[in-house]
């Protein structure tokens, strides 16, 4: 299910602008989605949210 959200997440980050690296994991299934996974980045915030209540935060790192 997480991977099916990938295109929507990438579209949202392009709309917001800036530089993004994304890692999302479903803790119950272990399924994950990564964007720019080979590029080092610092996580400014870790948010654990239920699907449907997910919020995108923008940080200039």
PyMOL Python script that loads the backbone (N, CA, C, O; Angstrom):
from pymol import cmd

cmd.read_pdbstr("""\
ATOM      1  N   UNK A   1       0.814  -1.194   0.000  1.00  0.00           N
ATOM      2  CA  UNK A   1       0.000   0.000   0.000  1.00  0.00           C
ATOM      3  C   UNK A   1       0.860   1.262   0.000  1.00  0.00           C
ATOM      4  O   UNK A   1       0.528   2.245  -0.663  1.00  0.00           O
ATOM      5  N   UNK A   2       1.965   1.233   0.743  1.00  0.00           N
ATOM      6  CA  UNK A   2       2.845   2.406   0.816  1.00  0.00           C
ATOM      7  C   UNK A   2       3.370   2.768  -0.571  1.00  0.00           C
ATOM      8  O   UNK A   2       3.366   3.940  -0.947  1.00  0.00           O
ATOM      9  N   UNK A   3       3.821   1.775  -1.331  1.00  0.00           N
ATOM     10  CA  UNK A   3       4.401   2.057  -2.647  1.00  0.00           C
ATOM     11  C   UNK A   3       3.373   2.660  -3.597  1.00  0.00           C
ATOM     12  O   UNK A   3       3.737   3.422  -4.493  1.00  0.00           O
ATOM     13  N   UNK A   4       2.104   2.335  -3.416  1.00  0.00           N
ATOM     14  CA  UNK A   4       1.076   2.904  -4.287  1.00  0.00           C
ATOM     15  C   UNK A   4       0.880   4.394  -4.028  1.00  0.00           C
ATOM     16  O   UNK A   4       0.317   5.095  -4.869  1.00  0.00           O
ATOM     17  N   UNK A   5       1.335   4.889  -2.881  1.00  0.00           N
ATOM     18  CA  UNK A   5       1.241   6.311  -2.564  1.00  0.00           C
ATOM     19  C   UNK A   5       2.436   7.105  -3.095  1.00  0.00           C
ATOM     20  O   UNK A   5       2.428   8.335  -3.057  1.00  0.00           O
ATOM     21  N   UNK A   6       3.455   6.412  -3.584  1.00  0.00           N
ATOM     22  CA  UNK A   6       4.693   7.060  -4.012  1.00  0.00           C
ATOM     23  C   UNK A   6       4.506   8.179  -5.014  1.00  0.00           C
ATOM     24  O   UNK A   6       5.068   9.260  -4.840  1.00  0.00           O
ATOM     25  N   UNK A   7       3.726   7.944  -6.063  1.00  0.00           N
ATOM     26  CA  UNK A   7       3.525   8.973  -7.091  1.00  0.00           C
ATOM     27  C   UNK A   7       2.861  10.212  -6.504  1.00  0.00           C
ATOM     28  O   UNK A   7       3.214  11.335  -6.865  1.00  0.00           O
ATOM     29  N   UNK A   8       1.905  10.017  -5.605  1.00  0.00           N
ATOM     30  CA  UNK A   8       1.225  11.154  -4.979  1.00  0.00           C
ATOM     31  C   UNK A   8       2.189  11.944  -4.096  1.00  0.00           C
ATOM     32  O   UNK A   8       2.140  13.173  -4.068  1.00  0.00           O
ATOM     33  N   UNK A   9       3.061  11.243  -3.379  1.00  0.00           N
ATOM     34  CA  UNK A   9       4.034  11.928  -2.525  1.00  0.00           C
ATOM     35  C   UNK A   9       5.016  12.735  -3.359  1.00  0.00           C
ATOM     36  O   UNK A   9       5.329  13.876  -3.019  1.00  0.00           O
ATOM     37  N   UNK A  10       5.503  12.154  -4.443  1.00  0.00           N
ATOM     38  CA  UNK A  10       6.447  12.868  -5.301  1.00  0.00           C
ATOM     39  C   UNK A  10       5.792  14.097  -5.925  1.00  0.00           C
ATOM     40  O   UNK A  10       6.430  15.141  -6.054  1.00  0.00           O
ATOM     41  N   UNK A  11       4.532  13.979  -6.308  1.00  0.00           N
ATOM     42  CA  UNK A  11       3.808  15.129  -6.864  1.00  0.00           C
ATOM     43  C   UNK A  11       3.676  16.236  -5.812  1.00  0.00           C
ATOM     44  O   UNK A  11       3.835  17.415  -6.126  1.00  0.00           O
ATOM     45  N   UNK A  12       3.387  15.855  -4.574  1.00  0.00           N
ATOM     46  CA  UNK A  12       3.251  16.847  -3.500  1.00  0.00           C
ATOM     47  C   UNK A  12       4.576  17.550  -3.223  1.00  0.00           C
ATOM     48  O   UNK A  12       4.590  18.755  -2.972  1.00  0.00           O
ATOM     49  N   UNK A  13       5.689  16.819  -3.264  1.00  0.00           N
ATOM     50  CA  UNK A  13       6.987  17.445  -3.008  1.00  0.00           C
ATOM     51  C   UNK A  13       7.384  18.370  -4.150  1.00  0.00           C
ATOM     52  O   UNK A  13       7.985  19.417  -3.910  1.00  0.00           O
ATOM     53  N   UNK A  14       7.060  18.002  -5.387  1.00  0.00           N
ATOM     54  CA  UNK A  14       7.352  18.887  -6.520  1.00  0.00           C
ATOM     55  C   UNK A  14       6.543  20.177  -6.419  1.00  0.00           C
ATOM     56  O   UNK A  14       7.049  21.253  -6.736  1.00  0.00           O
ATOM     57  N   UNK A  15       5.305  20.076  -5.984  1.00  0.00           N
ATOM     58  CA  UNK A  15       4.453  21.250  -5.810  1.00  0.00           C
ATOM     59  C   UNK A  15       5.012  22.163  -4.728  1.00  0.00           C
ATOM     60  O   UNK A  15       5.007  23.385  -4.875  1.00  0.00           O
ATOM     61  N   UNK A  16       5.496  21.567  -3.638  1.00  0.00           N
ATOM     62  CA  UNK A  16       6.027  22.346  -2.515  1.00  0.00           C
ATOM     63  C   UNK A  16       7.373  22.977  -2.846  1.00  0.00           C
ATOM     64  O   UNK A  16       7.717  24.025  -2.299  1.00  0.00           O
ATOM     65  N   UNK A  17       8.138  22.350  -3.738  1.00  0.00           N
ATOM     66  CA  UNK A  17       9.463  22.853  -4.083  1.00  0.00           C
ATOM     67  C   UNK A  17      10.495  22.471  -3.036  1.00  0.00           C
ATOM     68  O   UNK A  17      10.162  21.828  -2.040  1.00  0.00           O
ATOM     69  N   UNK A  18      11.731  22.857  -3.251  1.00  0.00           N
ATOM     70  CA  UNK A  18      12.806  22.550  -2.312  1.00  0.00           C
ATOM     71  C   UNK A  18      13.408  21.182  -2.567  1.00  0.00           C
ATOM     72  O   UNK A  18      13.053  20.501  -3.529  1.00  0.00           O
ATOM     73  N   UNK A  19      14.317  20.791  -1.700  1.00  0.00           N
ATOM     74  CA  UNK A  19      14.989  19.498  -1.798  1.00  0.00           C
ATOM     75  C   UNK A  19      14.354  18.533  -0.810  1.00  0.00           C
ATOM     76  O   UNK A  19      14.160  18.872   0.358  1.00  0.00           O
ATOM     77  N   UNK A  20      14.033  17.339  -1.271  1.00  0.00           N
ATOM     78  CA  UNK A  20      13.358  16.356  -0.441  1.00  0.00           C
ATOM     79  C   UNK A  20      14.051  15.006  -0.517  1.00  0.00           C
ATOM     80  O   UNK A  20      14.557  14.616  -1.569  1.00  0.00           O
ATOM     81  N   UNK A  21      14.071  14.315   0.572  1.00  0.00           N
ATOM     82  CA  UNK A  21      14.385  12.892   0.625  1.00  0.00           C
ATOM     83  C   UNK A  21      13.269  12.295   1.474  1.00  0.00           C
ATOM     84  O   UNK A  21      12.921  12.846   2.518  1.00  0.00           O
ATOM     85  N   UNK A  22      12.717  11.189   1.038  1.00  0.00           N
ATOM     86  CA  UNK A  22      11.551  10.624   1.711  1.00  0.00           C
ATOM     87  C   UNK A  22      11.832   9.183   2.101  1.00  0.00           C
ATOM     88  O   UNK A  22      12.353   8.405   1.301  1.00  0.00           O
ATOM     89  N   UNK A  23      11.490   8.835   3.318  1.00  0.00           N
ATOM     90  CA  UNK A  23      11.479   7.439   3.748  1.00  0.00           C
ATOM     91  C   UNK A  23      10.229   7.239   4.579  1.00  0.00           C
ATOM     92  O   UNK A  23      10.052   7.892   5.608  1.00  0.00           O
ATOM     93  N   UNK A  24       9.374   6.353   4.147  1.00  0.00           N
ATOM     94  CA  UNK A  24       8.143   6.051   4.869  1.00  0.00           C
ATOM     95  C   UNK A  24       8.071   4.542   5.047  1.00  0.00           C
ATOM     96  O   UNK A  24       8.330   3.780   4.116  1.00  0.00           O
ATOM     97  N   UNK A  25       7.718   4.126   6.246  1.00  0.00           N
ATOM     98  CA  UNK A  25       7.633   2.698   6.539  1.00  0.00           C
ATOM     99  C   UNK A  25       6.336   2.406   7.285  1.00  0.00           C
ATOM    100  O   UNK A  25       5.960   3.123   8.213  1.00  0.00           O
ATOM    101  N   UNK A  26       5.663   1.342   6.864  1.00  0.00           N
ATOM    102  CA  UNK A  26       4.489   0.843   7.586  1.00  0.00           C
ATOM    103  C   UNK A  26       5.021  -0.073   8.680  1.00  0.00           C
ATOM    104  O   UNK A  26       5.512  -1.164   8.390  1.00  0.00           O
ATOM    105  N   UNK A  27       4.930   0.356   9.922  1.00  0.00           N
ATOM    106  CA  UNK A  27       5.512  -0.395  11.025  1.00  0.00           C
ATOM    107  C   UNK A  27       4.839  -1.741  11.250  1.00  0.00           C
ATOM    108  O   UNK A  27       5.453  -2.643  11.820  1.00  0.00           O
ATOM    109  N   UNK A  28       3.609  -1.896  10.823  1.00  0.00           N
ATOM    110  CA  UNK A  28       2.920  -3.170  11.028  1.00  0.00           C
ATOM    111  C   UNK A  28       3.282  -4.211   9.974  1.00  0.00           C
ATOM    112  O   UNK A  28       3.253  -5.408  10.260  1.00  0.00           O
ATOM    113  N   UNK A  29       3.627  -3.774   8.745  1.00  0.00           N
ATOM    114  CA  UNK A  29       3.949  -4.731   7.678  1.00  0.00           C
ATOM    115  C   UNK A  29       5.419  -4.710   7.270  1.00  0.00           C
ATOM    116  O   UNK A  29       5.908  -5.653   6.648  1.00  0.00           O
ATOM    117  N   UNK A  30       6.122  -3.634   7.620  1.00  0.00           N
ATOM    118  CA  UNK A  30       7.518  -3.500   7.218  1.00  0.00           C
ATOM    119  C   UNK A  30       7.693  -2.965   5.806  1.00  0.00           C
ATOM    120  O   UNK A  30       8.824  -2.774   5.361  1.00  0.00           O
ATOM    121  N   UNK A  31       6.594  -2.718   5.087  1.00  0.00           N
ATOM    122  CA  UNK A  31       6.671  -2.169   3.730  1.00  0.00           C
ATOM    123  C   UNK A  31       7.195  -0.737   3.801  1.00  0.00           C
ATOM    124  O   UNK A  31       6.856   0.009   4.720  1.00  0.00           O
ATOM    125  N   UNK A  32       8.026  -0.357   2.823  1.00  0.00           N
ATOM    126  CA  UNK A  32       8.593   0.990   2.855  1.00  0.00           C
ATOM    127  C   UNK A  32       8.627   1.612   1.464  1.00  0.00           C
ATOM    128  O   UNK A  32       8.531   0.920   0.450  1.00  0.00           O
ATOM    129  N   UNK A  33       8.765   2.931   1.442  1.00  0.00           N
ATOM    130  CA  UNK A  33       8.930   3.708   0.218  1.00  0.00           C
ATOM    131  C   UNK A  33      10.080   4.670   0.446  1.00  0.00           C
ATOM    132  O   UNK A  33      10.133   5.348   1.472  1.00  0.00           O
ATOM    133  N   UNK A  34      11.006   4.735  -0.507  1.00  0.00           N
ATOM    134  CA  UNK A  34      12.151   5.633  -0.395  1.00  0.00           C
ATOM    135  C   UNK A  34      12.296   6.441  -1.680  1.00  0.00           C
ATOM    136  O   UNK A  34      12.088   5.925  -2.778  1.00  0.00           O
ATOM    137  N   UNK A  35      12.653   7.701  -1.529  1.00  0.00           N
ATOM    138  CA  UNK A  35      12.949   8.581  -2.667  1.00  0.00           C
ATOM    139  C   UNK A  35      14.286   9.245  -2.368  1.00  0.00           C
ATOM    140  O   UNK A  35      14.469   9.820  -1.295  1.00  0.00           O
ATOM    141  N   UNK A  36      15.213   9.169  -3.305  1.00  0.00           N
ATOM    142  CA  UNK A  36      16.586   9.654  -3.122  1.00  0.00           C
ATOM    143  C   UNK A  36      17.277   8.905  -1.983  1.00  0.00           C
ATOM    144  O   UNK A  36      18.004   9.497  -1.185  1.00  0.00           O
ATOM    145  N   UNK A  37      17.037   7.581  -1.921  1.00  0.00           N
ATOM    146  CA  UNK A  37      17.595   6.776  -0.839  1.00  0.00           C
ATOM    147  C   UNK A  37      19.112   6.677  -0.867  1.00  0.00           C
ATOM    148  O   UNK A  37      19.723   6.361   0.154  1.00  0.00           O
ATOM    149  N   UNK A  38      19.735   6.938  -2.014  1.00  0.00           N
ATOM    150  CA  UNK A  38      21.196   6.862  -2.114  1.00  0.00           C
ATOM    151  C   UNK A  38      21.882   8.191  -1.834  1.00  0.00           C
ATOM    152  O   UNK A  38      23.110   8.275  -1.862  1.00  0.00           O
ATOM    153  N   UNK A  39      21.103   9.218  -1.567  1.00  0.00           N
ATOM    154  CA  UNK A  39      21.650  10.548  -1.282  1.00  0.00           C
ATOM    155  C   UNK A  39      21.601  10.776   0.227  1.00  0.00           C
ATOM    156  O   UNK A  39      20.531  10.687   0.828  1.00  0.00           O
ATOM    157  N   UNK A  40      22.755  11.071   0.851  1.00  0.00           N
ATOM    158  CA  UNK A  40      22.744  11.314   2.300  1.00  0.00           C
ATOM    159  C   UNK A  40      21.854  12.504   2.654  1.00  0.00           C
ATOM    160  O   UNK A  40      21.853  13.517   1.955  1.00  0.00           O
ATOM    161  N   UNK A  41      21.109  12.377   3.728  1.00  0.00           N
ATOM    162  CA  UNK A  41      20.282  13.483   4.197  1.00  0.00           C
ATOM    163  C   UNK A  41      20.096  13.367   5.700  1.00  0.00           C
ATOM    164  O   UNK A  41      20.266  12.295   6.282  1.00  0.00           O
ATOM    165  N   UNK A  42      19.749  14.467   6.308  1.00  0.00           N
ATOM    166  CA  UNK A  42      19.481  14.503   7.743  1.00  0.00           C
ATOM    167  C   UNK A  42      17.975  14.548   7.959  1.00  0.00           C
ATOM    168  O   UNK A  42      17.279  15.342   7.326  1.00  0.00           O
ATOM    169  N   UNK A  43      17.480  13.716   8.833  1.00  0.00           N
ATOM    170  CA  UNK A  43      16.052  13.741   9.151  1.00  0.00           C
ATOM    171  C   UNK A  43      15.799  14.862  10.146  1.00  0.00           C
ATOM    172  O   UNK A  43      16.317  14.843  11.263  1.00  0.00           O
ATOM    173  N   UNK A  44      15.010  15.828   9.737  1.00  0.00           N
ATOM    174  CA  UNK A  44      14.697  16.950  10.614  1.00  0.00           C
ATOM    175  C   UNK A  44      13.579  16.592  11.580  1.00  0.00           C
ATOM    176  O   UNK A  44      13.473  17.169  12.662  1.00  0.00           O
ATOM    177  N   UNK A  45      12.756  15.647  11.187  1.00  0.00           N
ATOM    178  CA  UNK A  45      11.633  15.292  12.043  1.00  0.00           C
ATOM    179  C   UNK A  45      11.153  13.899  11.685  1.00  0.00           C
ATOM    180  O   UNK A  45      11.092  13.535  10.511  1.00  0.00           O
ATOM    181  N   UNK A  46      10.819  13.135  12.687  1.00  0.00           N
ATOM    182  CA  UNK A  46      10.213  11.828  12.470  1.00  0.00           C
ATOM    183  C   UNK A  46       8.772  11.925  12.940  1.00  0.00           C
ATOM    184  O   UNK A  46       8.507  12.305  14.080  1.00  0.00           O
ATOM    185  N   UNK A  47       7.858  11.588  12.073  1.00  0.00           N
ATOM    186  CA  UNK A  47       6.448  11.654  12.415  1.00  0.00           C
ATOM    187  C   UNK A  47       5.833  10.279  12.232  1.00  0.00           C
ATOM    188  O   UNK A  47       5.939   9.685  11.158  1.00  0.00           O
ATOM    189  N   UNK A  48       5.203   9.779  13.256  1.00  0.00           N
ATOM    190  CA  UNK A  48       4.460   8.528  13.147  1.00  0.00           C
ATOM    191  C   UNK A  48       2.991   8.910  13.071  1.00  0.00           C
ATOM    192  O   UNK A  48       2.437   9.481  14.010  1.00  0.00           O
ATOM    193  N   UNK A  49       2.365   8.588  11.942  1.00  0.00           N
ATOM    194  CA  UNK A  49       0.978   9.003  11.725  1.00  0.00           C
ATOM    195  C   UNK A  49       0.199   7.875  11.078  1.00  0.00           C
ATOM    196  O   UNK A  49       0.750   7.092  10.304  1.00  0.00           O
ATOM    197  N   UNK A  50      -1.058   7.795  11.392  1.00  0.00           N
ATOM    198  CA  UNK A  50      -1.928   6.830  10.736  1.00  0.00           C
ATOM    199  C   UNK A  50      -2.214   7.330   9.330  1.00  0.00           C
ATOM    200  O   UNK A  50      -2.348   8.534   9.111  1.00  0.00           O
ATOM    201  N   UNK A  51      -2.310   6.404   8.371  1.00  0.00           N
ATOM    202  CA  UNK A  51      -2.651   6.807   7.005  1.00  0.00           C
ATOM    203  C   UNK A  51      -3.988   7.530   7.032  1.00  0.00           C
ATOM    204  O   UNK A  51      -4.908   7.138   7.750  1.00  0.00           O
ATOM    205  N   UNK A  52      -4.079   8.551   6.268  1.00  0.00           N
ATOM    206  CA  UNK A  52      -5.266   9.387   6.273  1.00  0.00           C
ATOM    207  C   UNK A  52      -5.069  10.623   7.131  1.00  0.00           C
ATOM    208  O   UNK A  52      -5.810  11.599   7.011  1.00  0.00           O
ATOM    209  N   UNK A  53      -4.058  10.575   8.002  1.00  0.00           N
ATOM    210  CA  UNK A  53      -3.730  11.723   8.841  1.00  0.00           C
ATOM    211  C   UNK A  53      -2.286  12.147   8.603  1.00  0.00           C
ATOM    212  O   UNK A  53      -1.706  12.877   9.408  1.00  0.00           O
ATOM    213  N   UNK A  54      -1.709  11.689   7.497  1.00  0.00           N
ATOM    214  CA  UNK A  54      -0.311  11.966   7.208  1.00  0.00           C
ATOM    215  C   UNK A  54      -0.132  13.434   6.829  1.00  0.00           C
ATOM    216  O   UNK A  54      -0.910  13.982   6.048  1.00  0.00           O
ATOM    217  N   UNK A  55       0.878  14.049   7.377  1.00  0.00           N
ATOM    218  CA  UNK A  55       1.168  15.458   7.127  1.00  0.00           C
ATOM    219  C   UNK A  55       2.555  15.564   6.529  1.00  0.00           C
ATOM    220  O   UNK A  55       3.479  14.905   7.006  1.00  0.00           O
ATOM    221  N   UNK A  56       2.727  16.377   5.494  1.00  0.00           N
ATOM    222  CA  UNK A  56       4.035  16.603   4.904  1.00  0.00           C
ATOM    223  C   UNK A  56       4.618  17.870   5.508  1.00  0.00           C
ATOM    224  O   UNK A  56       4.002  18.934   5.445  1.00  0.00           O
ATOM    225  N   UNK A  57       5.804  17.758   6.092  1.00  0.00           N
ATOM    226  CA  UNK A  57       6.504  18.907   6.653  1.00  0.00           C
ATOM    227  C   UNK A  57       7.663  19.255   5.738  1.00  0.00           C
ATOM    228  O   UNK A  57       8.303  18.363   5.181  1.00  0.00           O
ATOM    229  N   UNK A  58       7.939  20.537   5.577  1.00  0.00           N
ATOM    230  CA  UNK A  58       9.036  20.967   4.711  1.00  0.00           C
ATOM    231  C   UNK A  58      10.131  21.558   5.572  1.00  0.00           C
ATOM    232  O   UNK A  58       9.873  22.418   6.415  1.00  0.00           O
ATOM    233  N   UNK A  59      11.343  21.102   5.362  1.00  0.00           N
ATOM    234  CA  UNK A  59      12.508  21.606   6.081  1.00  0.00           C
ATOM    235  C   UNK A  59      13.608  21.891   5.069  1.00  0.00           C
ATOM    236  O   UNK A  59      13.865  21.074   4.186  1.00  0.00           O
ATOM    237  N   UNK A  60      14.241  23.017   5.188  1.00  0.00           N
ATOM    238  CA  UNK A  60      15.419  23.315   4.376  1.00  0.00           C
ATOM    239  C   UNK A  60      16.619  22.850   5.173  1.00  0.00           C
ATOM    240  O   UNK A  60      16.955  23.428   6.206  1.00  0.00           O
ATOM    241  N   UNK A  61      17.259  21.807   4.690  1.00  0.00           N
ATOM    242  CA  UNK A  61      18.389  21.217   5.415  1.00  0.00           C
ATOM    243  C   UNK A  61      19.672  21.559   4.710  1.00  0.00           C
ATOM    244  O   UNK A  61      20.747  21.159   5.157  1.00  0.00           O
TER     245      UNK A  61
END
""", "prot")
cmd.dss("prot")
cmd.show_as("cartoon", "prot")
cmd.util.cbc("prot")
cmd.orient("prot")
